[in-house]
Amino acid sequence: MMANAASGAGSPRPPMVRLRDRWDILLDMPLPDLRAPTAPAYAVEDQRSVGTSFFALVGEPGQPIRGVALNLARMTKHGHVLTPVEYGAVDWPSGRQRRLAVIYERPAGGRLAASAEQEIAPWPEQEIVDRVLVGLLFGLRALGVEGMTHRAIRPPNIFFRDAARRLAVLGDCVMAPPAAHQPIAYETIEGGMALPAARGNGTSADDLYALGVLCLHLAQGVPPGHGLAGEAVLEEKIRRGSFNALAAEARVSPGLLELLRGLLVDEPEERWTLKEVEQWLGGRRLTPKLTSPAPRASRPFAFGTELYFTARLLGRALVRTGEQGVHLVRSHGLEVWLQRSLGNKSVAEGVAQALASGEDPAGGNAAQDARLIARAAIALDPAAPIRYRSLAIAIDGLGSVLASAMLAGGDLNLPAEILLARLPQFWCQRQPPARAEFLAHLREYERLRRILDDHRLGFGIERLAYELNPGLHCLSPFVAAGLVSLLADLLPALEAATVEGRIQAQPIDRHVAAFIAHRSKQIDEAVLALAGSADPLQRLLGTLHLLAQLQHDRGPATLPALTGLFAPQVQLLINRFRHRGTRERLGSELAATLAEANLPRLLHFLDNAEDKRNDADLFSKARLRFNLTARAVDRCERERSHVSEAAEQTASAIAAGVSMLVAVIAVAASILTFGSF
């Protein structure tokens, strides 16, 4: 779909881009009250219907999205979820970078609040329940049916579908990594510890926690954690627990306080579920489970200038200290404190295991130290994110970090080192054994590590990006600007890149190969191996096989530029044939075959099984004739040698006879001449 700067016969139309020949995104009508943090909003005209108002969120270049969630959200189609009506890439007027546009039905009532920090007039409990809580619960349940979380519940991302502002709607949740723009107050302790782009999809328990914080904000009118910086809010939560840090002093009704106690529990297993919240709405009085405080040591552990009574706080300090932290982990004092003062056998065993597995001979001392600190931090606080050097990622947050780094041209070494050090596996091993998803994570990360360790074309860090982000568009420099997310769009994009001169010889780079290998299960790994071969002939053959299979399976019918790209190289394939007649025939028919612009046809022409079989047969016969001729020549040489020897013997005998005859004649002549002696 090409962007249009449309103009009519009369007055010119405003600048716009069109999506799927239906949706006109009006670029001169931005809607700042509907924009997302990384996606401006624009008014939309629907060319097929009237009476319904739409708007578009247009992603900014270089920003990762929740690709799988985008399709799932579209299938939700629920009145309390802002679900995509349509989405796709559009050509943007400024620059060559295409952008993702997502069309939504426009909510008539606007946002709940302009920002998460906005102070508002307190809402009565019944207003919170009727206008917000009930609708958002319906929305979360609908998302749960599709197997997805929202992870973006905050005041500026809650809208009202109606102008009377009675029907609350969950806002966009796909234009950024999950929870990437959530204030720390709206994230669990563990979510607040992770980098914003690495918080992961989480579970419904994370959404319910954010819903509890939202209700608290509405009830008291003041943003939870007001007056504290984000990190200070997190510290308060860790020290006092989320409910005590955010809601203990809030002036709210007893009924709502009960709801907050149920939703702001720090242990996910003890937090209220959707069913329990619905029971509370139905009037059933529930007794929220009190948050169990973190075990405190009988004596503090002195580290640096601070004293620590809990393993969690000590773990946070450990990851900030570098070399000093390594000495701490290896010290006998930590082991003694864990066993005698803290009395936590599981944590002590974890630290011992971290020490045993952290002494890895691979890499330098700095790498060993970083792995050791990361493992020790996991042992001290198993629920916390994986913290390695400057990264802090949830167990399902590695994909977002990797995609963000690739899109921004950032450092890929740290995500790779996390996998190579098996930190996710160590994290899974330190979790409670009752949760089956940890075993699934364990198996998955073993598979991902094998992919990372495989340096063949179609594998490695590039393949990892697509495995962890199934909706990620192809990041090859050849086609990245085109936002190619479907395999059917790859060949047209490569064709366009060839026409524009961005591809000079080899159209398959590591990203293109990884994208194909991930998207297509029909691709043979042997073909990928050929395409990545160091031998020019093998590489050419593998590339042609790969692209020909794509064109055969998904089109388009002709690829003139890509086919022409092979023209200077195909002589290598023709020269494989030993039979002069075959080479001459192929050479004479090559131009006509290239003109067809069909890669499967070109492959059949150059790599025809019958031609190869005939060539092999003819070569075998020629070799047989050569061998027979060679043996005949060898026999003649041997016979000539024997003839020479016999001739020499005969000549010697003749010479001897002649000599004797000459002697006899000479004697006879002497007698005749001189008489007897």
FISE-910701 format. One line per 10 residues: their letters; for each residue x, y, z of C-alpha. Coordinates in Angstrom, 2 decimals. Example, Ala and Ser with C-alpha at 12.3 -4.5 7.8 and 13.67 -1.06 7.14 Angstrom:
2
as	12.30:-4.50:7.80; 13.67:-1.06:7.14
//
This chain:
677
mmanaasgag	0.00:0.00:0.00; 1.43:3.30:-1.02; 0.96:6.47:0.91; -1.07:9.09:-0.82; -0.79:12.82:-0.78; -4.25:12.93:-2.23; -5.62:15.77:-4.24; -8.90:16.20:-5.99; -10.09:18.14:-9.01; -11.43:20.90:-6.75
sprppmvrlr	-9.97:21.85:-3.42; -6.94:19.77:-2.43; -7.46:17.11:0.21; -5.35:17.20:3.36; -2.11:15.20:3.40; -2.78:11.62:4.36; -1.60:8.06:4.14; -3.92:5.20:3.26; -4.03:1.78:4.87; -5.37:-1.17:2.87
drwdilldmp	-7.23:1.05:0.40; -9.78:1.88:3.06; -8.45:3.90:5.98; -7.24:7.45:5.33; -4.97:8.64:8.15; -5.18:12.43:8.18; -1.73:13.75:9.00; -2.91:17.31:9.49; -5.33:16.20:12.23; -3.20:14.94:15.13
lpdlraptap	-5.05:13.90:18.28; -2.73:14.57:21.22; -5.41:13.53:23.72; -5.30:9.99:22.29; -1.60:9.50:21.62; 0.45:6.72:23.22; 3.92:7.36:24.69; 5.73:6.24:21.51; 2.91:6.55:18.97; 1.22:9.79:17.95
ayavedqrsv	-2.50:9.65:17.16; -4.27:10.93:14.05; -7.85:11.18:12.90; -8.99:8.55:10.40; -11.59:8.52:7.64; -13.17:5.19:6.76; -13.95:4.97:3.04; -16.47:2.16:3.47; -18.71:3.23:6.33; -20.06:6.31:8.03
gtsffalvge	-21.28:7.05:11.53; -18.33:5.57:13.43; -15.30:7.62:14.40; -11.83:6.10:14.23; -8.28:7.12:15.04; -4.84:5.69:14.31; -1.78:5.21:16.46; 1.32:5.40:14.28; 4.48:3.85:15.67; 7.68:5.82:15.70
pgqpirgval	10.71:4.28:13.92; 12.97:2.07:16.00; 10.37:1.30:18.67; 9.61:-2.37:19.42; 6.00:-3.48:19.68; 4.14:-6.51:21.01; 3.72:-8.21:17.66; 1.94:-11.37:18.82; -0.25:-9.38:21.21; -1.31:-7.14:18.31
nlarmtkhgh	-3.02:-10.00:16.53; -4.46:-11.43:19.75; -5.85:-8.04:20.76; -7.53:-7.71:17.39; -9.31:-11.01:17.96; -10.56:-9.93:21.39; -13.28:-7.58:20.08; -14.65:-6.61:23.47; -16.47:-3.44:24.45; -14.17:-2.76:27.41
vltpveygav	-10.91:-3.21:25.49; -9.60:-0.77:22.89; -9.04:-3.43:20.24; -7.41:-2.88:16.83; -9.86:-2.71:13.94; -7.04:-2.95:11.39; -3.29:-2.58:11.28; -0.44:-2.57:8.79; 2.57:-0.69:7.46; 2.09:2.62:5.68
dwpsgrqrrl	4.54:4.73:3.70; 5.36:7.87:5.62; 5.75:11.16:3.71; 8.97:12.16:5.44; 11.81:9.69:4.93; 11.89:6.18:3.48; 10.98:4.41:6.72; 7.55:2.81:6.70; 5.56:2.97:9.92; 3.08:0.72:11.66
aviyerpagg	-0.42:2.15:11.84; -3.07:0.64:14.12; -6.69:1.71:13.66; -8.97:1.94:16.71; -12.54:3.01:17.25; -12.38:6.44:18.83; -13.53:6.57:22.48; -16.02:9.40:22.88; -15.25:10.11:26.53; -11.50:10.68:26.35
rlaasaeqei	-8.91:9.67:28.93; -9.43:9.00:32.59; -6.55:11.39:33.42; -3.83:13.18:31.49; -1.01:11.44:33.37; -0.35:8.98:36.15; 0.96:11.86:38.29; -2.16:13.99:37.95; -4.05:14.84:41.14; -7.81:14.48:40.76
apwpeqeivd	-10.92:14.88:42.91; -11.40:11.67:44.94; -14.02:9.28:43.60; -16.61:7.58:45.84; -16.30:3.81:46.09; -19.49:3.14:44.14; -18.35:5.39:41.28; -15.06:3.52:41.10; -16.89:0.21:41.00; -19.62:1.14:38.52
rvlvgllfgl	-17.68:3.32:36.10; -14.22:1.73:36.12; -13.69:-1.49:38.03; -16.49:-3.60:36.57; -15.71:-2.70:32.97; -11.97:-3.21:33.30; -12.50:-6.60:34.90; -14.61:-7.61:31.90; -11.82:-6.39:29.63; -9.13:-8.34:31.50
ralgvegmth	-11.22:-11.48:31.38; -11.68:-11.09:27.61; -7.91:-10.68:27.15; -7.33:-13.72:29.33; -9.51:-15.82:27.02; -7.05:-14.98:24.22; -4.13:-15.88:26.47; -2.68:-12.39:26.81; -2.10:-9.79:29.49; -2.63:-6.03:29.20
rairppniff	0.37:-4.69:31.18; -0.48:-1.03:30.60; -3.15:-0.21:33.21; -2.55:3.39:34.31; -4.77:6.51:34.37; -3.77:8.01:30.99; -4.34:4.65:29.30; -7.90:4.21:30.54; -10.56:5.70:28.26; -14.33:6.05:28.26
rdaarrlavl	-16.21:4.68:25.31; -19.22:6.96:25.86; -19.43:10.72:26.14; -21.05:10.40:29.58; -17.85:8.68:30.80; -19.64:5.67:32.28; -18.01:2.85:30.28; -14.30:2.48:31.02; -12.09:0.90:28.37; -8.58:-0.54:28.60
gdcvmappaa	-6.35:1.46:26.26; -3.66:0.40:23.82; -1.33:-2.37:24.97; 0.57:-3.28:21.79; 2.56:-0.24:20.64; 5.37:-0.76:23.19; 6.94:-3.66:25.10; 4.75:-4.86:27.97; 4.76:-2.49:30.96; 7.48:-0.36:29.35
hqpiayetie	5.70:2.89:30.29; 4.23:1.85:33.61; 5.11:4.04:36.61; 6.92:2.04:39.28; 3.97:2.52:41.62; 1.83:0.50:39.18; 4.35:-2.32:38.91; 4.93:-5.10:41.40; 8.19:-5.02:43.32; 9.76:-7.44:40.86
ggmalpaarg	8.45:-5.50:37.86; 9.82:-2.27:39.31; 13.25:-3.85:39.66; 13.42:-4.74:35.95; 14.33:-2.35:33.17; 11.18:-0.82:31.64; 11.68:-2.66:28.34; 12.40:-5.96:30.12; 9.39:-6.43:32.41; 7.86:-9.17:30.30
ngtsaddlya	4.29:-10.19:29.56; 3.80:-11.32:33.14; 0.50:-12.83:34.26; -3.00:-11.64:35.11; -1.73:-11.13:38.66; 0.41:-8.23:37.39; -2.63:-6.60:35.76; -4.69:-7.01:38.93; -1.93:-5.38:40.97; -1.97:-2.37:38.60
lgvlclhlaq	-5.77:-2.31:38.80; -5.52:-2.08:42.59; -3.13:0.88:42.34; -5.52:2.56:39.87; -8.44:2.15:42.29; -6.29:3.63:45.08; -5.44:6.63:42.90; -9.12:7.24:42.15; -10.15:6.83:45.80; -7.64:9.20:47.32
gvppghglag	-7.17:11.56:44.37; -3.42:11.65:44.95; -1.09:9.48:42.88; 0.15:6.49:44.90; 3.71:7.12:46.08; 3.15:10.85:45.66; 6.21:12.85:46.68; 8.65:9.99:46.14; 10.85:9.39:43.13; 10.37:6.10:41.31
eavleekirr	13.30:4.33:42.95; 12.23:5.62:46.38; 8.75:4.15:45.84; 10.37:0.80:45.07; 12.52:0.97:48.19; 9.46:1.71:50.32; 7.62:-1.24:48.81; 10.54:-3.54:49.55; 10.89:-2.37:53.13; 7.22:-2.15:54.08
gsfnalaaea	5.33:-4.18:51.49; 3.24:-2.72:48.67; 0.02:-2.23:50.63; 1.72:-0.54:53.57; 3.87:1.61:51.31; 1.01:2.78:49.07; -2.31:2.38:50.86; -1.85:1.99:54.60; -2.47:5.68:55.25; -5.05:6.20:52.51
rvspgllell	-8.46:7.52:53.59; -10.77:5.15:51.75; -13.90:3.23:52.62; -13.53:-0.05:54.53; -14.93:-2.01:51.61; -12.44:-0.54:49.15; -9.66:-1.03:51.67; -10.49:-4.74:51.65; -10.16:-4.77:47.86; -6.82:-2.99:48.04
rgllvdepee	-5.52:-5.45:50.60; -6.41:-8.29:48.25; -4.89:-6.73:45.14; -1.71:-5.22:46.60; -0.38:-8.45:48.07; 3.24:-8.89:47.01; 3.16:-12.68:46.69; 1.44:-13.47:43.34; 0.02:-16.73:44.68; -1.76:-14.88:47.49
rwtlkeveqw	-3.02:-11.94:45.41; -6.71:-11.91:44.60; -7.68:-13.40:41.27; -10.37:-12.20:38.87; -12.78:-14.63:40.46; -12.14:-13.30:43.96; -12.56:-9.70:42.83; -15.85:-10.64:41.18; -16.93:-12.31:44.42; -16.10:-9.09:46.26
lggrrltpkl	-18.18:-7.15:43.75; -21.05:-9.57:44.40; -21.03:-8.65:48.07; -19.11:-11.59:49.44; -16.78:-10.43:52.18; -13.35:-11.97:51.81; -10.44:-11.87:54.18; -7.35:-10.84:52.24; -4.24:-12.75:53.13; -1.81:-10.66:55.04
tspaprasrp	1.51:-10.18:53.35; 4.18:-12.19:55.08; 7.14:-9.94:55.75; 10.46:-11.02:54.32; 12.47:-13.09:56.81; 14.71:-10.83:58.86; 18.07:-11.86:60.25; 18.64:-11.82:63.98; 21.73:-9.75:63.31; 22.42:-7.45:60.35
fafgtelyft	25.03:-8.09:57.71; 27.47:-5.22:57.36; 28.28:-4.45:53.76; 29.98:-1.21:52.83; 28.52:1.46:55.06; 25.08:-0.17:55.38; 23.51:-2.86:57.53; 21.18:-5.39:55.89; 18.58:-7.52:57.65; 17.01:-9.23:54.59
arllgralvr	18.41:-11.25:51.72; 16.47:-9.16:49.17; 18.02:-5.86:50.23; 21.46:-7.47:50.39; 20.94:-8.82:46.87; 20.07:-5.32:45.58; 23.22:-3.94:47.16; 25.31:-6.77:45.75; 24.52:-6.04:42.10; 25.55:-2.40:42.51
tgeqgvhlvr	29.02:-2.96:43.92; 31.09:-4.80:41.31; 34.41:-6.13:42.61; 33.51:-5.55:46.24; 30.44:-7.73:45.73; 32.58:-10.58:44.38; 34.66:-10.58:47.56; 31.44:-10.65:49.58; 30.05:-13.69:47.75; 33.29:-15.58:48.17
shglevwlqr	33.68:-14.64:51.81; 33.00:-17.09:54.60; 31.12:-14.38:56.47; 28.16:-14.42:54.07; 27.75:-18.16:54.46; 27.81:-17.85:58.25; 25.27:-14.99:58.23; 22.87:-16.86:55.95; 22.97:-20.01:58.05; 23.13:-18.58:61.57
slgnksvaeg	21.59:-15.10:61.51; 19.09:-15.33:58.64; 18.44:-19.03:59.08; 17.29:-19.49:55.50; 18.57:-22.85:54.34; 17.26:-22.46:50.78; 19.04:-19.15:50.25; 22.26:-20.52:51.74; 22.09:-23.52:49.38; 21.45:-21.19:46.46
vaqalasged	24.50:-19.07:47.21; 26.62:-22.23:47.54; 25.30:-23.41:44.18; 26.04:-20.00:42.67; 29.63:-20.29:43.86; 29.97:-23.82:42.50; 28.53:-22.96:39.08; 30.04:-19.49:38.88; 33.64:-20.62:38.65; 33.59:-20.85:34.88
paggnaaqda	36.98:-21.00:33.12; 35.52:-19.43:29.97; 36.19:-15.73:29.52; 38.26:-13.39:31.62; 38.07:-12.65:35.31; 35.61:-9.79:34.75; 33.21:-12.11:32.95; 33.49:-14.71:35.72; 32.85:-12.06:38.36; 29.78:-10.72:36.54
rliaraaial	28.31:-14.23:36.25; 29.03:-14.96:39.89; 27.34:-11.77:41.10; 24.31:-12.44:38.90; 23.92:-15.97:40.24; 24.41:-14.88:43.83; 21.78:-12.14:43.41; 19.35:-14.76:42.08; 20.08:-16.99:45.06; 19.53:-14.14:47.54
dpaapiryrs	16.30:-12.99:45.87; 14.86:-15.67:43.53; 11.73:-13.65:42.72; 13.70:-10.65:41.48; 14.63:-10.19:37.81; 17.83:-11.59:36.37; 20.37:-8.86:37.09; 23.53:-9.00:35.02; 25.80:-5.99:34.78; 23.59:-3.11:33.56
laiaidglgs	20.63:-5.35:32.67; 17.72:-6.39:34.86; 15.23:-8.56:33.00; 12.16:-10.60:33.86; 12.34:-14.24:32.87; 10.20:-13.47:29.81; 11.70:-10.04:29.13; 14.83:-10.98:27.19; 13.08:-10.76:23.82; 12.05:-7.13:24.30
vlasamlagg	15.56:-6.18:25.37; 17.09:-7.90:22.35; 14.60:-6.31:19.94; 15.16:-2.86:21.46; 18.94:-3.23:21.16; 18.74:-4.37:17.54; 16.32:-1.62:16.52; 18.44:1.04:18.20; 21.78:-0.38:17.08; 22.67:-1.06:20.70
dlnlpaeill	24.94:-3.57:22.41; 23.92:-7.19:21.81; 26.69:-8.68:23.93; 24.93:-8.45:27.30; 21.75:-10.30:26.24; 23.94:-12.94:24.58; 26.12:-13.27:27.68; 23.04:-13.83:29.84; 22.11:-16.81:27.69; 25.64:-18.18:27.39
arlpqfwcqr	26.05:-18.01:31.16; 22.79:-19.98:31.59; 21.44:-17.38:34.00; 17.79:-17.97:33.02; 18.25:-21.67:33.74; 19.78:-20.90:37.13; 16.86:-18.53:37.85; 14.34:-21.25:37.02; 16.13:-23.75:39.23; 15.84:-21.41:42.22
qpparaefla	12.06:-20.96:41.90; 9.40:-22.86:43.87; 8.98:-26.31:42.32; 5.18:-26.21:42.20; 4.87:-23.88:39.16; 5.02:-25.79:35.87; 5.83:-22.70:33.77; 9.33:-22.61:35.23; 10.06:-26.02:33.70; 8.79:-24.72:30.36
hlreyerlrr	11.08:-21.70:30.65; 13.98:-24.01:31.51; 13.50:-26.13:28.38; 12.96:-23.09:26.19; 16.14:-21.36:27.31; 18.16:-24.50:26.69; 16.83:-24.48:23.12; 17.58:-20.78:22.71; 21.13:-21.21:23.96; 21.74:-23.88:21.32
ilddhrlgfg	20.48:-21.48:18.66; 22.79:-18.75:19.92; 25.74:-21.13:19.94; 25.08:-22.14:16.32; 27.03:-19.77:14.07; 25.64:-21.04:10.78; 23.61:-18.81:8.50; 20.03:-18.67:9.80; 21.02:-19.12:13.43; 22.92:-17.14:16.06
ierlayelnp	21.83:-13.88:17.69; 19.74:-12.89:14.66; 17.61:-16.04:14.80; 17.26:-15.54:18.53; 15.63:-12.13:17.98; 12.85:-13.65:15.87; 12.38:-16.66:18.14; 11.88:-14.37:21.14; 9.80:-11.82:19.19; 7.59:-13.79:16.78
glhclspfva	5.98:-10.63:15.41; 9.24:-8.78:14.80; 9.74:-7.47:11.27; 12.85:-8.44:9.31; 15.75:-6.30:10.50; 18.03:-6.80:7.51; 19.35:-3.43:6.27; 17.99:-4.44:2.87; 14.34:-4.42:3.98; 14.16:-3.06:7.54
aglvslladl	12.64:0.24:6.41; 9.76:-1.66:4.81; 8.55:-3.26:8.08; 8.38:-6.72:6.48; 6.70:-8.93:9.05; 5.13:-11.52:6.72; 7.18:-14.01:4.74; 5.00:-13.32:1.68; 6.21:-9.69:1.71; 9.92:-10.53:1.87
lpaleaatve	10.61:-11.23:-1.82; 8.79:-8.09:-3.04; 10.84:-6.08:-0.52; 14.10:-7.69:-1.69; 13.06:-7.01:-5.30; 12.48:-3.34:-4.48; 15.82:-3.12:-2.66; 17.55:-4.60:-5.71; 15.85:-2.13:-8.04; 16.97:0.74:-5.79
griqaqpidr	20.56:-0.53:-5.82; 20.70:-1.45:-2.14; 21.49:-5.07:-3.04; 24.46:-5.49:-5.36; 25.22:-9.22:-5.28; 24.15:-11.35:-2.31; 20.50:-10.83:-1.25; 20.69:-13.21:1.71; 22.31:-11.76:4.83; 22.14:-13.18:8.34
hvaafiahrs	18.89:-11.38:9.19; 17.12:-12.43:5.99; 18.20:-16.04:6.53; 17.14:-16.02:10.20; 13.79:-14.42:9.35; 13.10:-17.07:6.69; 14.24:-19.93:8.93; 11.97:-18.77:11.75; 8.91:-18.04:9.60; 9.07:-21.10:7.34
kqideavlal	9.26:-24.62:8.68; 9.62:-26.00:5.13; 13.11:-24.62:4.66; 15.73:-27.37:4.78; 18.70:-26.59:7.03; 20.93:-28.08:4.34; 19.82:-25.27:2.00; 20.69:-22.68:4.67; 24.08:-24.34:5.08; 24.69:-24.08:1.33
agsadplqrl	23.66:-20.41:1.30; 26.16:-19.73:4.06; 29.00:-21.69:2.50; 32.39:-20.08:1.99; 32.57:-21.69:-1.45; 31.13:-19.25:-4.05; 29.52:-22.00:-6.11; 27.82:-23.63:-3.11; 26.70:-20.24:-1.74; 25.19:-19.29:-5.10
lgtlhllaql	23.37:-22.60:-5.37; 22.02:-22.39:-1.80; 20.85:-18.79:-2.28; 19.06:-19.67:-5.49; 17.40:-22.71:-3.87; 16.24:-20.60:-0.90; 14.75:-17.78:-2.93; 13.26:-20.11:-5.52; 11.41:-22.04:-2.84; 10.04:-18.79:-1.41
qhdrgpatlp	8.84:-17.63:-4.83; 7.30:-21.02:-5.53; 5.44:-21.06:-2.20; 4.42:-17.41:-1.87; 5.07:-15.57:-5.16; 5.15:-13.08:-6.75; 5.01:-14.48:-10.27; 8.04:-12.56:-11.55; 11.13:-11.03:-9.95; 13.06:-9.29:-12.73
altglfapqv	15.61:-7.47:-10.57; 16.41:-10.40:-8.29; 16.63:-12.76:-11.25; 18.93:-10.33:-13.02; 21.09:-10.24:-9.91; 22.08:-13.85:-10.66; 22.96:-13.21:-14.31; 26.66:-12.41:-13.75; 27.04:-15.39:-11.43; 25.26:-18.24:-13.17
qllinrfrhr	28.23:-19.07:-15.40; 29.64:-20.75:-12.28; 26.71:-23.15:-12.34; 26.92:-23.71:-16.10; 30.63:-24.49:-15.84; 29.83:-27.35:-13.45; 28.74:-29.38:-16.46; 31.62:-31.30:-18.06; 29.90:-31.92:-21.35; 30.74:-29.20:-23.84
gtrerlgsel	27.44:-29.62:-25.66; 25.46:-29.11:-22.45; 27.43:-26.00:-21.56; 26.88:-24.58:-25.03; 23.16:-25.37:-24.93; 22.71:-23.77:-21.50; 24.71:-20.74:-22.54; 22.57:-20.23:-25.61; 19.29:-20.56:-23.68; 20.33:-18.55:-20.62
aatlaeanlp	19.17:-15.13:-21.79; 15.66:-16.39:-22.53; 15.44:-18.10:-19.15; 16.59:-15.01:-17.28; 14.00:-12.98:-19.15; 11.25:-15.09:-17.58; 12.19:-13.52:-14.19; 11.17:-16.70:-12.42; 13.64:-18.11:-9.89; 12.16:-21.63:-9.72
rllhfldnae	12.43:-21.78:-13.53; 16.00:-20.48:-13.40; 16.88:-23.04:-10.73; 15.35:-25.86:-12.78; 17.27:-24.64:-15.81; 20.64:-24.49:-14.02; 20.24:-27.34:-11.53; 18.12:-29.78:-13.53; 18.34:-33.32:-12.19; 18.09:-34.88:-15.65
dkrndadlfs	20.83:-32.65:-17.04; 23.06:-33.50:-14.09; 22.31:-37.21:-14.49; 23.02:-37.12:-18.24; 26.18:-35.15:-17.62; 27.28:-37.69:-15.05; 26.48:-40.58:-17.43; 28.33:-38.99:-20.31; 31.28:-38.24:-18.08; 31.26:-41.81:-16.79
karlrfnlta	31.28:-43.14:-20.37; 34.00:-40.73:-21.39; 36.05:-41.73:-18.39; 35.56:-45.41:-19.30; 36.71:-44.75:-22.87; 39.65:-42.80:-21.57; 40.61:-45.63:-19.25; 40.34:-48.19:-22.06; 42.43:-46.03:-24.36; 44.97:-45.47:-21.61
ravdrcerer	45.27:-49.19:-21.02; 45.73:-49.82:-24.77; 48.44:-47.22:-24.96; 50.12:-48.75:-21.93; 50.01:-52.20:-23.56; 51.56:-50.87:-26.75; 54.34:-49.28:-24.73; 55.03:-52.55:-22.97; 55.02:-54.49:-26.28; 57.36:-51.99:-27.86
shvseaaeqt	59.73:-52.51:-24.97; 59.71:-56.29:-25.53; 60.29:-55.86:-29.29; 63.32:-53.68:-28.59; 64.86:-56.28:-26.33; 64.37:-59.10:-28.94; 65.80:-56.90:-31.66; 68.89:-56.22:-29.60; 69.41:-59.94:-28.97; 68.94:-60.80:-32.68
asaiaagvsm	71.26:-58.00:-33.72; 73.93:-59.25:-31.31; 73.64:-62.81:-32.68; 73.78:-61.56:-36.27; 76.75:-59.38:-35.44; 78.55:-62.29:-33.82; 77.80:-64.55:-36.84; 78.91:-61.86:-39.26; 82.09:-61.34:-37.26; 82.83:-65.05:-37.31
lvaviavaas	82.14:-65.27:-41.02; 84.40:-62.33:-41.66; 87.09:-63.99:-39.58; 86.78:-67.26:-41.50; 86.92:-65.43:-44.81; 89.94:-63.52:-43.64; 91.74:-66.73:-42.62; 90.85:-68.40:-45.91; 92.09:-65.43:-47.81; 95.36:-65.49:-45.91
iltfgsf	95.89:-69.16:-46.73; 95.16:-68.60:-50.33; 97.44:-65.64:-50.40; 100.32:-66.82:-48.34; 99.97:-70.54:-48.40; 100.17:-72.83:-45.39; 102.03:-71.83:-42.28
//
